[in-house]
Amino acid sequence: MVTAVDMTPLDTAAIRAQFPILEREVHGNPLVYLDNAATTQKPQAVIDSLTSYYSTMNANIHRGLHTLAEEATAAYEGVRQQVAELIGAASHREVVFTRNTTESLNLLAYTLGARLQPGDEIVLSAAEHHSNLVPWQLVAQRTGAVLRFIELNDDQQIDVDTARAAITPNARIVSVVHISNVLGSITPIAEISQMAREVGASMIVDAAQSAPHIAVDVDDLGVDFMAFSSHKMLGPTGVGVLWGRRELLADLDPFLGGGEMISVVTREESSWAALPHKFEAGTPNIADVIAFGAAIQFLNAVGMDAVAAHDADLTAYAVERMSRLEGLDIYGPADPSERSAVVAFNYRDIHSHDIATILDRSGIAVRAGHHCAQPLMRTLGVPATARASFYLYNERSEVDALIDGLLEAGERFGFDRGA
Ligand SMILES: Cc1ncc(COP(=O)(O)O)c(C=O)c1O
Protein backbone atom coordinates (compact mmCIF):
# COMPACT_ATOMS: atom_id res chain seq x y z
CA MET A 1 0.00 0.00 0.00
CA VAL A 2 1.12 3.56 -0.67
CA THR A 3 1.20 5.73 2.40
CA ALA A 4 -0.44 9.09 1.83
CA VAL A 5 2.09 11.88 2.32
CA ASP A 6 1.88 15.63 1.94
CA MET A 7 3.25 16.24 -1.53
CA THR A 8 3.75 20.00 -1.76
CA PRO A 9 6.67 20.19 -1.66
CA LEU A 10 7.35 16.52 -2.05
CA ASP A 11 8.00 14.78 1.25
CA THR A 12 11.09 12.95 0.05
CA ALA A 13 11.82 11.46 3.50
CA ALA A 14 8.43 9.72 3.49
CA ILE A 15 8.91 8.64 -0.11
CA ARG A 16 12.44 7.36 0.45
CA ALA A 17 11.25 5.25 3.38
CA GLN A 18 9.26 3.20 0.89
CA PHE A 19 12.30 2.27 -1.23
CA PRO A 20 14.31 -0.40 0.63
CA ILE A 21 17.30 -0.16 -1.72
CA LEU A 22 17.90 3.46 -0.72
CA GLU A 23 19.01 2.21 2.69
CA ARG A 24 21.98 0.33 1.29
CA GLU A 25 25.56 1.47 1.24
CA VAL A 26 28.00 1.29 -1.66
CA HIS A 27 31.71 1.19 -0.82
CA GLY A 28 30.85 2.22 2.74
CA ASN A 29 28.84 5.28 1.69
CA PRO A 30 25.09 5.81 1.50
CA LEU A 31 23.82 5.04 -1.99
CA VAL A 32 23.17 8.19 -4.03
CA TYR A 33 21.22 6.85 -6.98
CA LEU A 34 21.34 9.29 -9.89
CA ASP A 35 20.86 6.85 -12.77
CA ASN A 36 17.10 7.08 -13.04
CA ALA A 37 17.01 7.65 -16.78
CA ALA A 38 18.46 4.14 -17.14
CA THR A 39 16.07 2.54 -14.68
CA THR A 40 14.34 3.57 -11.48
CA GLN A 41 14.26 1.93 -8.08
CA LYS A 42 11.18 0.06 -6.87
CA PRO A 43 8.97 0.90 -3.88
CA GLN A 44 8.04 -1.80 -1.39
CA ALA A 45 4.52 -1.88 -2.86
CA VAL A 46 5.92 -3.09 -6.20
CA ILE A 47 8.19 -5.65 -4.56
CA ASP A 48 5.27 -6.88 -2.42
CA SER A 49 3.04 -7.13 -5.46
CA LEU A 50 5.48 -9.53 -7.13
CA THR A 51 5.74 -11.71 -4.03
CA SER A 52 2.02 -11.63 -3.45
CA TYR A 53 1.25 -12.61 -7.04
CA TYR A 54 3.48 -15.67 -6.92
CA SER A 55 2.40 -16.56 -3.37
CA THR A 56 -1.34 -16.29 -3.87
CA MET A 57 -2.48 -15.95 -7.46
CA ASN A 58 -0.04 -17.43 -9.96
CA ALA A 59 -1.87 -18.84 -12.99
CA ASN A 60 -1.91 -18.38 -16.74
CA ILE A 61 -4.40 -15.74 -17.80
CA HIS A 62 -7.34 -15.47 -20.20
CA ARG A 63 -7.78 -19.19 -20.89
CA GLY A 64 -8.48 -20.56 -17.45
CA LEU A 65 -11.87 -21.17 -15.89
CA HIS A 66 -10.53 -21.75 -12.40
CA THR A 67 -10.38 -19.18 -9.61
CA LEU A 68 -6.66 -18.44 -9.78
CA ALA A 69 -6.80 -17.89 -13.54
CA GLU A 70 -9.78 -15.59 -13.16
CA GLU A 71 -8.11 -13.58 -10.40
CA ALA A 72 -4.83 -13.26 -12.32
CA THR A 73 -6.72 -12.25 -15.48
CA ALA A 74 -8.68 -9.59 -13.61
CA ALA A 75 -5.51 -8.20 -12.02
CA TYR A 76 -3.62 -8.14 -15.34
CA GLU A 77 -6.49 -6.53 -17.25
CA GLY A 78 -7.01 -4.08 -14.38
CA VAL A 79 -3.53 -2.71 -15.01
CA ARG A 80 -4.40 -2.19 -18.67
CA GLN A 81 -7.23 0.03 -17.47
CA GLN A 82 -4.88 1.87 -15.08
CA VAL A 83 -2.46 2.56 -17.94
CA ALA A 84 -5.31 3.78 -20.15
CA GLU A 85 -6.39 6.23 -17.44
CA LEU A 86 -2.80 7.37 -16.78
CA ILE A 87 -2.29 8.46 -20.40
CA GLY A 88 -5.83 9.58 -21.20
CA ALA A 89 -6.51 6.73 -23.66
CA ALA A 90 -10.06 6.36 -24.93
CA SER A 91 -10.13 2.64 -24.11
CA HIS A 92 -8.10 -0.09 -22.41
CA ARG A 93 -8.25 -1.84 -25.78
CA GLU A 94 -5.74 0.71 -27.07
CA VAL A 95 -3.10 -0.45 -24.56
CA VAL A 96 -0.78 -3.25 -25.68
CA PHE A 97 1.73 -4.76 -23.25
CA THR A 98 5.16 -5.44 -24.71
CA ARG A 99 8.58 -6.09 -23.12
CA ASN A 100 9.80 -2.49 -23.21
CA THR A 101 9.83 0.73 -25.24
CA THR A 102 12.22 -0.92 -27.68
CA GLU A 103 9.79 -3.72 -28.46
CA SER A 104 6.88 -1.28 -28.79
CA LEU A 105 8.82 0.73 -31.37
CA ASN A 106 9.93 -2.41 -33.20
CA LEU A 107 6.31 -3.55 -33.35
CA LEU A 108 5.43 -0.32 -35.10
CA ALA A 109 8.43 -0.40 -37.40
CA TYR A 110 7.58 -3.97 -38.43
CA THR A 111 3.87 -3.43 -38.99
CA LEU A 112 3.52 0.19 -40.11
CA GLY A 113 6.88 0.05 -41.84
CA ALA A 114 5.82 -2.87 -44.02
CA ARG A 115 3.51 -0.51 -45.89
CA LEU A 116 6.18 1.94 -46.97
CA GLN A 117 7.20 2.38 -50.59
CA PRO A 118 10.55 3.47 -52.03
CA GLY A 119 10.92 7.22 -51.52
CA ASP A 120 8.48 7.43 -48.61
CA GLU A 121 10.04 9.36 -45.74
CA ILE A 122 10.45 8.33 -42.12
CA VAL A 123 11.14 11.43 -40.02
CA LEU A 124 13.12 11.01 -36.81
CA SER A 125 15.20 13.51 -34.84
CA ALA A 126 18.90 14.02 -34.20
CA ALA A 127 18.31 13.08 -30.56
CA GLU A 128 16.83 9.60 -30.91
CA HIS A 129 17.76 6.70 -28.66
CA HIS A 130 18.93 3.76 -30.78
CA SER A 131 15.58 2.08 -30.09
CA ASN A 132 13.83 4.74 -32.16
CA LEU A 133 16.46 4.70 -34.89
CA VAL A 134 17.74 1.20 -35.59
CA PRO A 135 14.26 -0.34 -36.20
CA TRP A 136 13.57 2.38 -38.79
CA GLN A 137 16.95 1.85 -40.43
CA LEU A 138 15.97 -1.80 -40.87
CA VAL A 139 12.62 -0.75 -42.38
CA ALA A 140 14.31 1.71 -44.71
CA GLN A 141 16.71 -1.00 -45.91
CA ARG A 142 13.81 -3.39 -46.53
CA THR A 143 11.43 -0.99 -48.26
CA GLY A 144 13.53 1.69 -49.92
CA ALA A 145 12.02 4.34 -47.63
CA VAL A 146 14.28 7.26 -46.73
CA LEU A 147 15.23 8.49 -43.26
CA ARG A 148 15.09 12.23 -42.59
CA PHE A 149 16.14 13.96 -39.39
CA ILE A 150 14.85 16.92 -37.43
CA GLU A 151 18.01 18.79 -36.44
CA LEU A 152 18.67 20.44 -33.10
CA ASN A 153 18.49 24.21 -32.88
CA ASP A 154 21.30 26.35 -31.43
CA ASP A 155 19.97 25.64 -27.93
CA GLN A 156 20.26 21.88 -28.52
CA GLN A 157 16.50 21.42 -28.76
CA ILE A 158 14.15 20.01 -31.34
CA ASP A 159 11.88 22.93 -32.13
CA VAL A 160 8.97 23.74 -34.37
CA ASP A 161 11.19 25.30 -37.05
CA THR A 162 13.67 22.45 -37.22
CA ALA A 163 10.73 20.03 -37.36
CA ARG A 164 9.03 21.97 -40.15
CA ALA A 165 12.22 21.82 -42.20
CA ALA A 166 12.29 18.00 -41.99
CA ILE A 167 8.61 17.09 -42.45
CA THR A 168 7.81 17.17 -46.17
CA PRO A 169 4.71 15.97 -48.04
CA ASN A 170 6.56 12.66 -48.56
CA ALA A 171 6.61 11.93 -44.83
CA ARG A 172 4.67 8.78 -43.99
CA ILE A 173 5.92 8.25 -40.45
CA VAL A 174 7.13 10.81 -37.92
CA SER A 175 8.64 9.19 -34.81
CA VAL A 176 10.21 11.47 -32.25
CA VAL A 177 11.49 11.35 -28.70
CA HIS A 178 9.41 13.35 -26.19
CA ILE A 179 12.18 13.93 -23.64
CA SER A 180 15.76 13.26 -24.69
CA ASN A 181 17.63 10.84 -22.41
CA VAL A 182 20.80 12.89 -23.02
CA LEU A 183 19.73 16.51 -23.43
CA GLY A 184 16.71 16.43 -21.14
CA SER A 185 15.06 18.70 -23.72
CA ILE A 186 11.29 18.53 -24.11
CA THR A 187 10.05 18.19 -27.68
CA PRO A 188 6.98 20.21 -28.74
CA ILE A 189 5.10 17.04 -29.66
CA ALA A 190 1.63 18.59 -30.09
CA GLU A 191 2.93 21.01 -32.74
CA ILE A 192 4.89 18.28 -34.52
CA SER A 193 1.82 16.00 -34.45
CA GLN A 194 -0.10 18.75 -36.19
CA MET A 195 2.57 18.94 -38.92
CA ALA A 196 2.47 15.14 -39.33
CA ARG A 197 -1.32 15.26 -39.64
CA GLU A 198 -1.14 17.95 -42.31
CA VAL A 199 0.95 15.69 -44.56
CA GLY A 200 -0.97 12.49 -43.67
CA ALA A 201 1.92 10.86 -41.75
CA SER A 202 1.51 8.60 -38.69
CA MET A 203 2.83 10.27 -35.55
CA ILE A 204 4.70 8.20 -32.96
CA VAL A 205 6.16 9.48 -29.70
CA ASP A 206 8.89 7.78 -27.70
CA ALA A 207 7.71 8.58 -24.18
CA ALA A 208 10.30 6.45 -22.34
CA GLN A 209 11.60 9.51 -20.48
CA SER A 210 8.40 11.55 -20.39
CA ALA A 211 5.70 9.17 -19.11
CA PRO A 212 7.68 8.65 -15.86
CA HIS A 213 8.27 12.35 -15.22
CA ILE A 214 5.37 14.47 -16.49
CA ALA A 215 1.66 13.97 -17.01
CA VAL A 216 1.20 12.74 -20.59
CA ASP A 217 -2.15 12.76 -22.33
CA VAL A 218 -2.34 11.16 -25.75
CA ASP A 219 -5.11 13.48 -26.92
CA ASP A 220 -3.29 16.64 -25.81
CA LEU A 221 -0.18 15.40 -27.60
CA GLY A 222 -2.26 14.55 -30.70
CA VAL A 223 -0.16 11.46 -31.42
CA ASP A 224 -1.23 8.21 -33.08
CA PHE A 225 1.07 5.89 -31.13
CA MET A 226 3.09 6.15 -27.93
CA ALA A 227 5.73 3.85 -26.38
CA PHE A 228 7.14 3.68 -22.85
CA SER A 229 8.62 1.28 -20.25
CA SER A 230 7.46 0.28 -16.77
CA HIS A 231 10.98 0.01 -15.36
CA LYS A 232 11.66 3.72 -15.82
CA MET A 233 8.59 4.61 -13.73
CA LEU A 234 9.02 2.53 -10.55
CA GLY A 235 7.69 -0.69 -12.10
CA PRO A 236 9.46 -3.95 -12.92
CA THR A 237 11.65 -4.63 -15.93
CA GLY A 238 10.17 -6.69 -18.74
CA VAL A 239 7.01 -4.62 -19.27
CA GLY A 240 6.51 -2.00 -21.96
CA VAL A 241 3.48 -0.21 -23.28
CA LEU A 242 2.43 0.48 -26.82
CA TRP A 243 -0.58 2.75 -26.99
CA GLY A 244 -2.26 3.32 -30.35
CA ARG A 245 -5.50 4.82 -31.58
CA ARG A 246 -7.99 2.00 -31.79
CA GLU A 247 -8.80 2.26 -35.50
CA LEU A 248 -5.10 2.45 -36.37
CA LEU A 249 -4.13 -0.56 -34.24
CA ALA A 250 -7.09 -2.48 -35.64
CA ASP A 251 -5.83 -1.78 -39.15
CA LEU A 252 -2.30 -3.13 -38.48
CA ASP A 253 -1.22 -6.71 -39.11
CA PRO A 254 0.02 -8.70 -36.09
CA PHE A 255 3.66 -8.51 -35.09
CA LEU A 256 4.20 -11.93 -33.49
CA GLY A 257 2.06 -15.01 -34.15
CA GLY A 258 1.11 -17.78 -31.75
CA GLY A 259 -1.24 -18.50 -28.89
CA GLU A 260 -3.57 -15.84 -27.46
CA MET A 261 -3.46 -13.54 -30.51
CA ILE A 262 -5.80 -15.62 -32.71
CA SER A 263 -9.52 -16.05 -33.16
CA VAL A 264 -9.82 -19.07 -35.48
CA VAL A 265 -6.92 -21.21 -36.71
CA THR A 266 -7.08 -23.76 -39.50
CA ARG A 267 -4.21 -25.68 -41.04
CA GLU A 268 -3.97 -23.06 -43.75
CA GLU A 269 -4.69 -19.73 -42.11
CA SER A 270 -5.78 -17.81 -39.03
CA SER A 271 -7.88 -14.88 -38.02
CA TRP A 272 -6.94 -12.50 -35.26
CA ALA A 273 -8.19 -11.90 -31.74
CA ALA A 274 -9.76 -8.55 -30.90
CA LEU A 275 -7.57 -5.67 -29.70
CA PRO A 276 -5.33 -5.60 -27.80
CA HIS A 277 -4.81 -9.37 -27.74
CA LYS A 278 -3.94 -9.44 -31.45
CA PHE A 279 -0.59 -7.95 -30.41
CA GLU A 280 0.08 -10.07 -27.32
CA ALA A 281 1.16 -13.47 -28.59
CA GLY A 282 2.03 -16.15 -26.04
CA THR A 283 2.00 -16.02 -22.25
CA PRO A 284 2.65 -12.43 -21.22
CA ASN A 285 4.71 -11.12 -18.33
CA ILE A 286 1.79 -11.47 -15.93
CA ALA A 287 3.50 -10.88 -12.57
CA ASP A 288 5.43 -7.83 -13.74
CA VAL A 289 2.42 -6.24 -15.42
CA ILE A 290 0.45 -6.62 -12.19
CA ALA A 291 3.33 -5.10 -10.20
CA PHE A 292 3.46 -2.25 -12.75
CA GLY A 293 -0.07 -1.52 -11.53
CA ALA A 294 1.33 -0.99 -8.02
CA ALA A 295 3.90 1.44 -9.47
CA ILE A 296 1.18 3.43 -11.24
CA GLN A 297 -0.83 3.50 -8.02
CA PHE A 298 2.24 4.86 -6.23
CA LEU A 299 2.78 7.59 -8.85
CA ASN A 300 -0.91 8.50 -8.78
CA ALA A 301 -0.82 8.82 -4.99
CA VAL A 302 2.08 11.26 -5.29
CA GLY A 303 0.55 12.92 -8.36
CA MET A 304 2.35 13.35 -11.68
CA ASP A 305 2.24 17.12 -11.38
CA ALA A 306 3.99 16.90 -8.01
CA VAL A 307 6.60 14.54 -9.50
CA ALA A 308 7.19 16.98 -12.36
CA ALA A 309 7.51 19.94 -9.99
CA HIS A 310 9.97 18.07 -7.78
CA ASP A 311 12.07 16.97 -10.78
CA ALA A 312 12.10 20.53 -12.13
CA ASP A 313 13.22 21.97 -8.81
CA LEU A 314 15.99 19.41 -8.36
CA THR A 315 17.17 19.75 -11.96
CA ALA A 316 17.32 23.55 -11.69
CA TYR A 317 19.33 23.19 -8.48
CA ALA A 318 21.70 20.67 -10.10
CA VAL A 319 22.22 22.78 -13.21
CA GLU A 320 22.82 25.87 -11.09
CA ARG A 321 25.40 24.14 -8.87
CA MET A 322 27.07 22.23 -11.69
CA SER A 323 27.40 25.24 -13.96
CA ARG A 324 29.44 26.96 -11.24
CA LEU A 325 32.08 24.20 -11.45
CA GLU A 326 35.04 25.32 -13.51
CA GLY A 327 35.65 23.02 -16.46
CA LEU A 328 32.17 21.49 -16.48
CA ASP A 329 30.14 21.43 -19.72
CA ILE A 330 26.44 20.68 -19.56
CA TYR A 331 24.57 19.48 -22.68
CA GLY A 332 20.99 20.42 -23.51
CA PRO A 333 18.94 23.59 -23.21
CA ALA A 334 20.59 26.47 -21.36
CA ASP A 335 17.39 27.33 -19.50
CA PRO A 336 16.81 24.63 -16.84
CA SER A 337 13.05 25.21 -17.02
CA GLU A 338 13.20 23.80 -20.57
CA ARG A 339 14.67 20.46 -19.53
CA SER A 340 13.54 17.41 -17.65
CA ALA A 341 15.39 15.51 -14.92
CA VAL A 342 18.47 14.62 -16.98
CA VAL A 343 21.80 16.45 -16.86
CA ALA A 344 24.49 15.12 -19.18
CA PHE A 345 27.92 16.64 -18.73
CA ASN A 346 31.65 16.38 -19.22
CA TYR A 347 34.14 17.58 -16.64
CA ARG A 348 37.69 18.84 -17.15
CA ASP A 349 38.50 16.45 -20.02
CA ILE A 350 38.28 13.56 -17.59
CA HIS A 351 36.77 10.60 -19.44
CA SER A 352 33.17 10.07 -18.37
CA HIS A 353 33.96 6.44 -17.49
CA ASP A 354 36.59 7.66 -15.03
CA ILE A 355 34.10 10.16 -13.58
CA ALA A 356 31.50 7.41 -13.09
CA THR A 357 34.05 5.04 -11.55
CA ILE A 358 35.35 7.66 -9.11
CA LEU A 359 31.83 8.75 -8.13
CA ASP A 360 30.91 5.11 -7.53
CA ARG A 361 33.67 4.88 -4.90
CA SER A 362 31.64 7.51 -2.99
CA GLY A 363 28.41 5.56 -3.49
CA ILE A 364 27.15 7.86 -6.27
CA ALA A 365 25.60 6.08 -9.25
CA VAL A 366 25.67 8.00 -12.54
CA ARG A 367 25.82 6.74 -16.11
CA ALA A 368 28.65 7.29 -18.56
CA GLY A 369 29.00 6.57 -22.25
CA HIS A 370 26.98 7.24 -25.37
CA HIS A 371 23.59 6.59 -23.70
CA CYS A 372 22.41 4.56 -26.73
CA ALA A 373 22.53 7.76 -28.78
CA GLN A 374 25.73 7.53 -30.83
CA PRO A 375 24.54 9.84 -33.64
CA LEU A 376 23.62 12.47 -31.04
CA MET A 377 27.10 12.18 -29.48
CA ARG A 378 28.52 12.89 -32.95
CA THR A 379 26.24 15.91 -33.33
CA LEU A 380 27.42 17.19 -29.95
CA GLY A 381 31.02 16.53 -30.98
CA VAL A 382 31.86 14.32 -28.01
CA PRO A 383 32.55 10.57 -27.77
CA ALA A 384 30.62 10.21 -24.52
CA THR A 385 29.22 12.08 -21.54
CA ALA A 386 28.50 11.44 -17.89
CA ARG A 387 24.82 11.77 -16.92
CA ALA A 388 23.03 12.43 -13.65
CA SER A 389 19.29 11.80 -13.72
CA PHE A 390 16.79 12.37 -10.94
CA TYR A 391 13.45 11.08 -9.71
CA LEU A 392 10.94 11.64 -6.97
CA TYR A 393 13.10 10.15 -4.18
CA ASN A 394 16.19 12.28 -4.89
CA GLU A 395 17.10 15.22 -2.69
CA ARG A 396 19.22 18.35 -2.91
CA SER A 397 21.74 16.81 -0.53
CA GLU A 398 22.39 14.17 -3.21
CA VAL A 399 23.14 16.88 -5.74
CA ASP A 400 25.56 18.32 -3.18
CA ALA A 401 27.18 14.88 -2.87
CA LEU A 402 27.54 14.78 -6.66
CA ILE A 403 29.27 18.16 -6.67
CA ASP A 404 31.66 17.02 -3.94
CA GLY A 405 32.34 13.82 -5.82
CA LEU A 406 33.14 15.78 -8.98
CA LEU A 407 35.52 18.06 -7.12
CA GLU A 408 37.22 15.00 -5.70
CA ALA A 409 37.49 13.46 -9.16
CA GLY A 410 39.06 16.71 -10.37
CA GLU A 411 41.58 16.59 -7.53
CA ARG A 412 42.58 13.06 -8.43
CA PHE A 413 43.38 14.34 -11.90
CA GLY A 414 45.47 17.17 -10.47
CA PHE A 415 42.96 20.06 -10.50
CA ASP A 416 42.36 22.42 -7.57
CA ARG A 417 39.05 22.08 -5.82
CA GLY A 418 38.55 25.70 -6.97
CA ALA A 419 34.86 26.46 -7.25
C1 LIG B 1 14.43 8.05 -24.80
C2 LIG B 1 14.49 6.57 -24.67
N1 LIG B 1 13.88 5.82 -25.58
C3 LIG B 1 13.89 4.47 -25.52
C4 LIG B 1 14.55 3.82 -24.52
C5 LIG B 1 14.56 2.33 -24.49
O1 LIG B 1 13.89 1.86 -23.37
P1 LIG B 1 13.92 0.31 -23.03
O2 LIG B 1 15.37 -0.05 -22.85
O3 LIG B 1 13.13 0.18 -21.79
O4 LIG B 1 13.34 -0.39 -24.20
C6 LIG B 1 15.22 4.56 -23.55
C7 LIG B 1 15.99 3.89 -22.49
O5 LIG B 1 16.90 4.44 -21.92
C8 LIG B 1 15.18 5.97 -23.63
O6 LIG B 1 15.79 6.73 -22.72
The ligand as an SDF file (V2000), in Angstrom:
LIG
                    3D

 16 16  0  0  0  0  0  0  0  0999 V2000
   14.4250    8.0490  -24.7970 C   0  0  0  0  0  0  0  0  0  0  0  0
   14.4910    6.5680  -24.6700 C   0  0  0  0  0  0  0  0  0  0  0  0
   13.8840    5.8210  -25.5810 N   0  0  0  0  0  0  0  0  0  0  0  0
   13.8920    4.4740  -25.5230 C   0  0  0  0  0  0  0  0  0  0  0  0
   14.5480    3.8240  -24.5210 C   0  0  0  0  0  0  0  0  0  0  0  0
   14.5570    2.3280  -24.4930 C   0  0  0  0  0  0  0  0  0  0  0  0
   13.8880    1.8630  -23.3690 O   0  0  0  0  0  0  0  0  0  0  0  0
   13.9200    0.3100  -23.0340 P   0  0  0  0  0  0  0  0  0  0  0  0
   15.3680   -0.0510  -22.8470 O   0  0  0  0  0  0  0  0  0  0  0  0
   13.1270    0.1810  -21.7940 O   0  0  0  0  0  0  0  0  0  0  0  0
   13.3370   -0.3890  -24.1980 O   0  0  0  0  0  0  0  0  0  0  0  0
   15.2170    4.5640  -23.5470 C   0  0  0  0  0  0  0  0  0  0  0  0
   15.9850    3.8900  -22.4860 C   0  0  0  0  0  0  0  0  0  0  0  0
   16.9010    4.4370  -21.9150 O   0  0  0  0  0  0  0  0  0  0  0  0
   15.1760    5.9660  -23.6250 C   0  0  0  0  0  0  0  0  0  0  0  0
   15.7910    6.7260  -22.7150 O   0  0  0  0  0  0  0  0  0  0  0  0
  1  2  1  0
  2  3  1  0
  2 15  2  0
  3  4  2  0
  4  5  1  0
  5  6  1  0
  5 12  2  0
  6  7  1  0
  7  8  1  0
  8  9  2  0
  8 10  1  0
  8 11  1  0
 12 13  1  0
 12 15  1  0
 13 14  2  0
 15 16  1  0
M  END
$$$$
